[in-house]
């Protein structure tokens, strides 16, 4: 039986931006399921941290980053099928 999980990731140019982003997202809405995770090895970025969240919250989280002038590197749409990860840059 295949098990599939879909989520989005924002990557950042520095660790401090990732931490600041998580803090601002939680200040806006503590129930949003957005958390800091290590950047998966398959993604090449400057910082080792990313924000993982449900893609349905993409607009809300993007608005938080823009409003608070928190720069991010890239957005990825991710699918985990069994133990295989697929990343699509958004």
LODO-27146 format. One record per atom (N, C-alpha, C): x, y, z; residue in three letters. Coordinates in steps of 0.1 Angstrom, whole numbers, plus 5000, padded with zeros to 4 digits. Atoms other than C-alpha are relative to their C-alpha. Last residue first. Layout:
# LODO-27146
XYZALA ...
//
This chain:
# LODO-27146
501249915003UNK 507552684927UNK 500550144998UNK 499849864996UNK 510452434926UNK 498850084995UNK 500249925011UNK 509152074924UNK 500250155004UNK 500149854998UNK 510551834948UNK 499850074987UNK 500049935013UNK 509951454948UNK 499850155003UNK 500449865000UNK 510851244979UNK 500150064986UNK 499449925011UNK 510850864979UNK 499550155001UNK 498849944995UNK 510250675012UNK 500750094989UNK 499250104992UNK 506650585006UNK 501250075005UNK 500750135003UNK 505650864983UNK 500849895005UNK 499350124994UNK 506751194998UNK 499149884997UNK 500950124999UNK 505551484976UNK 500949895005UNK 499450134997UNK 507051834979UNK 499049895001UNK 501250094998UNK 506152164964UNK 500649865001UNK 500050145006UNK 509252384968UNK 498749945004UNK 501250074996UNK 509452764974UNK 500149864993UNK 500950075009UNK 512852924971UNK 498849945007UNK 499350045012UNK 515353164987UNK 499049944990UNK 499950155001UNK 513453355013UNK 500749974987UNK 499650065013UNK 513753715024UNK 500049855001UNK 499250114998UNK 511753825055UNK 500449934987UNK 498849995007UNK 510354165049UNK 501049905003UNK 498949984991UNK 507754135076UNK 501450014994UNK 500349894990UNK 504854195053UNK 501150035009UNK 499949875006UNK 506453975026UNK 499850125009UNK 498649985004UNK 507153675048UNK 500150144994UNK 499349984988UNK 503653695064UNK 501550044997UNK 500349874995UNK 502053725030UNK 500750045013UNK 499349915009UNK 503953415018UNK 499750155004UNK 498650004995UNK 502653225049UNK 500850104991UNK 499949944987UNK 499053325042UNK 501550015004UNK 500249855001UNK 499353255005UNK 500150065013UNK 499049935008UNK 500952915010UNK 499850155000UNK 499749874993UNK 498552795037UNK 501150084993UNK 501249925000UNK 496952525015UNK 500250145007UNK 500049915012UNK 500452395008UNK 498750095000UNK 501050055009UNK 500652255044UNK 499850104988UNK 501449974997UNK 503852365060UNK 499149944989UNK 500950105006UNK 507552305062UNK 498650035004UNK 501350014994UNK 509852605069UNK 499149904992UNK 501149965008UNK 513452545059UNK 498750005009UNK 501350014994UNK 516852525076UNK 498950044990UNK 500450134997UNK 520352445064UNK 498649985005UNK 500250024986UNK 520952775047UNK 499549865002UNK 498949944992UNK 522552845013UNK 499849965015UNK 500249864996UNK 520452604992UNK 501150055009UNK 498849924998UNK 520752284972UNK 499750145003UNK 500149865004UNK 517752064976UNK 501350075004UNK 500249995015UNK 518151684975UNK 499950144995UNK 498750005007UNK 519751685010UNK 499850024985UNK 499650145005UNK 516451785026UNK 501250014991UNK 500250015014UNK 516652125044UNK 500349864995UNK 498850005008UNK 516452065081UNK 499749994985UNK 499450135002UNK 513052145095UNK 501350024993UNK 498650005005UNK 511452455110UNK 500449854999UNK 498950034991UNK 507652425115UNK 501450004993UNK 498749965007UNK 504452545101UNK 501149985009UNK 499050104999UNK 501152385112UNK 501250034991UNK 499450045013UNK 499152695116UNK 501149905002UNK 500550135004UNK 497452675151UNK 500549964986UNK 499250114994UNK 499652955165UNK 499549864995UNK 500950114998UNK 498253205140UNK 500749885006UNK 501249975007UNK 499853545134UNK 498949895003UNK 500649884995UNK 502453515161UNK 498750024993UNK 500750044987UNK 503153155150UNK 499450125007UNK 501150095004UNK 503953275114UNK 499249965013UNK 501049915005UNK 506153555128UNK 498749924996UNK 500649924989UNK 508153315149UNK 498950094996UNK 500950094991UNK 508553065121UNK 499450085011UNK 501250045008UNK 509753335097UNK 499149925009UNK 500949885000UNK 512253475123UNK 498749974993UNK 500549994987UNK 513753135127UNK 499050115002UNK 500950114998UNK 514053085090UNK 499450005014UNK 501249975008UNK 515553435085UNK 499049885002UNK 500849904993UNK 518053365113UNK 498750044993UNK 500750074989UNK 519253045097UNK 499150105007UNK 499350014987UNK 520253235065UNK 499149935011UNK 498649985002UNK 519453235028UNK 500850005013UNK 499649864997UNK 516053085033UNK 501550014998UNK 498650004995UNK 514052785021UNK 500550145001UNK 499349885004UNK 510252775019UNK 501449985006UNK 498849954992UNK 508852425019UNK 500450144995UNK 499249905007UNK 505452285008UNK 501250045010UNK 499849884992UNK 503651965017UNK 500850104992UNK 499749885007UNK 502251645003UNK 500250125009UNK 500149884992UNK 502351305019UNK 500450114991UNK 499649875006UNK 501750975002UNK 499750125009UNK 500349904991UNK 501650615015UNK 500550134994UNK 499249885001UNK 501450334989UNK 499550115010UNK 500849885000UNK 500050005000UNK 500950135000UNK 
//
